[in-house]
Amino acid sequence: FRNCHKDSTQRKIRRAEREGLIYQDGQSEALLADFYRLLFLTRKRHQLPPQPKRWFSNLIACFGDALKIRVAFKDRQAIAAMLTIRYKDTLVYKYGGSDAQFHNLGGMHLLFWKAIQEAKQEGLGVLDFGRSDCDNTGLITFKDRWGGTRSILTYSRFATTSNPRPLYEQEGWKVSMAKRILSHSPDRVLHSIGDLLYKHIG
């Protein structure tokens, strides 16, 4: 706890505890529904279609007890959620979502803190915060303030086409235009797009 940023992290954790946020974890359909609703809100804020809900159901079926959904509630309303996967001595943060109108309550900070405490109790040694694009300074700063250590990931891609880059990197202006369109699309349209395109842009 002392290694965390005093204002941005420690204070948020204490705020969440003072506000009486309730923490729950597991794999129930109710927690999955809460997690998916919050993930959808977050993807929509980022102008991205959501992954299909069945993707997460499949993850639960495949990973079993190694996977856990963690949700923070305020007055019985889910305000932040994450999905973690345990592998050997590492707890991996994989997906997360939140309701922006409750960000000041520190829901995500509480979830990370609970995950860290649980990992320590189970003898795990590493919390993997996941990847960050080099230009996503906000996300990188958030992770730094937990006392994280950065490392560079180098990718090698083997493609059957002449352009090995993934679809979302190939033509930047088209992606920018698509994001603007997605930001104004009804929820049901976003769900449909996510179902169709997740394998390309997820």
N, C-alpha and C positions, 0 to 999 in steps of 0.2 A: 504493500500500500504506500509506503514511503517513497518508492521509486516512481510513483505516478505523479503527473503534473498536479501541483497543489490546487490551482484554480480551476482548470478545465476538467480534471478527472476526479480528484479527491472530493472536491466540492459538489460535483454532480452526484457522486455516489451517496454522499451524506444527505443531499437534497432528496433523493429518491427514498431514502430510509425515513426521513422526516415526514415526507408526504404520505407515508403509509402504503407505498406501492406493494402489491402482492406478487410473489414469484411462484410460478408453477412450471413443471417440466414433465415430459413424457412423450407419448406417441398417439394419444387418443384422437379420434375424429374431431372432437371439439377444439383441441389445441391446434390440429392441422388447419382447421377452418379459420381460426384466429390468425395463425401465422400467414396463411395464404392471403387473407384480406389485407394485412399490413404490407406484405410483399408487393401486392398489386398496387397499393397506394404509392409505394416507394418507386417502383418501376415506372409508374405513370408520371411521377414528379421528374424522373430522369428521361422522360420522353422515349421510353422503351416498352415494348409489349411484354407481358409477363410470361414466365414459363408455364406450361400446362400444369394444372393441379395434379394430374395423374403422374407427372414426373416425380413429384415429391412422395406420392403414395408408393411408387416403385422403389424409391430410395429407402423408405421405411422397411419395405418388404425385403430388400436386398441386404441392408446393413444391420437389421435386427437391433439388438441392444446397444450396438456401437453408436447408433444415431439417437439424438435427443432434440426435441423441440422445446425451446425455453420462451416463456411469455411473461411479460410484466403487465399487471392490471392496475388501473386506477378506478376505484368504485365499481368494480366488476366489469369494466370496459378494457379490452385489450388495447394497449397503447404502443407496445414494442415487442418484437419477437425475433428469434434467431434459430438457426438450425446448425448444430455442431455434430461432428463425427469424430469418434475416438479411434486412433490407430497406433498400436504399440504404446509408446510413452508420450504420444502427442494428441492434444485435443485441437481439432481443426474447426475454425469458424468458417462456414461455407456460404450461408445465405442469411440475410436479415431484412427486416422491414419495420417501419414505424409510422405512426400518425403524427404529422408535422405539428398539429396544434397542441401536442403534449410534449414536444421536444424539451421544453424548459424543465420538465420534471425529472429528467435523467433516466428514463426507462432503459435505453440501450446500455448506459453505463452500469446500471444495476445488473443487467443480464450478463455482461462481461465479467463483472466482479463475482457474481454467483458461480459462473462457469470456472473462473480461476480458483475460487475456494474449493469447489468440488473436485477439480483436477488435482489440487494439492492433497486433498484427503485421500484420493485414490492412488497417490504415488506417481502421477504423471509429471513429466519434467518440462514439457514444451507446450505453449499455446501458439498455434499458427494462425495469424490474423488473415491469411490469404493474400492474394495478389493485389497490386495496385498499379494502375497505369502511371507512368513516370510524370505525366502532366496533371495528374489528379492530386494537387497539392493539399487540398482540404482533407482528403481521406488519409494521405500519408501523415499529415500533422496529427490527425486523430490517433493513429496507431503509435506514432512517436511518443505521444503524451501518456501512453501506458507503459513506457519504458522499453518498447520493442526495439529489436535490432534489425536493421535493414539488410537485405541481400538482393543481388541482381539475378534475375532469371533470364537465361538465354535460351531461345527457342530455335529448333531446327524443324522445318516443315517439309514433308514430302507430298507433292501434289501430282495428280494425274492430268492437270490442266497446265497451260503455259503460264498461268498466273497463280502462284502458290499461296497468295495471301487470302485470308478468309473474306467472305462476301462483304462484311461490314467495314473492311479496310480498303476495299478496292477503289471505290469512287466516293471520295469524301463529300462532294457537293450533293450527291444523291442521298447520302445518309443524313446530311443536315436537313435537306428538304423533307425526307421521310419523318424525321423527328418532329418537325414543325406540324406536319399533318397528324401524326400520332397524338400530339399534345391537345388536339381539338377533337379527337375521335371519341365516340361514346364507349362506355366500358365494355359493352358486349362485342364491339368491333375489335377492341384491344385484345380481348380474350381469344377471339377467332384468329387474329393475326399471330398471336403467340403460339397457338396450336399448330398453325401452318409453318411458321418460320423459325421456331426455336432452334432446330438443329443447325440453322445457318447463322443466327445472330445471338444465341444465348451465351 
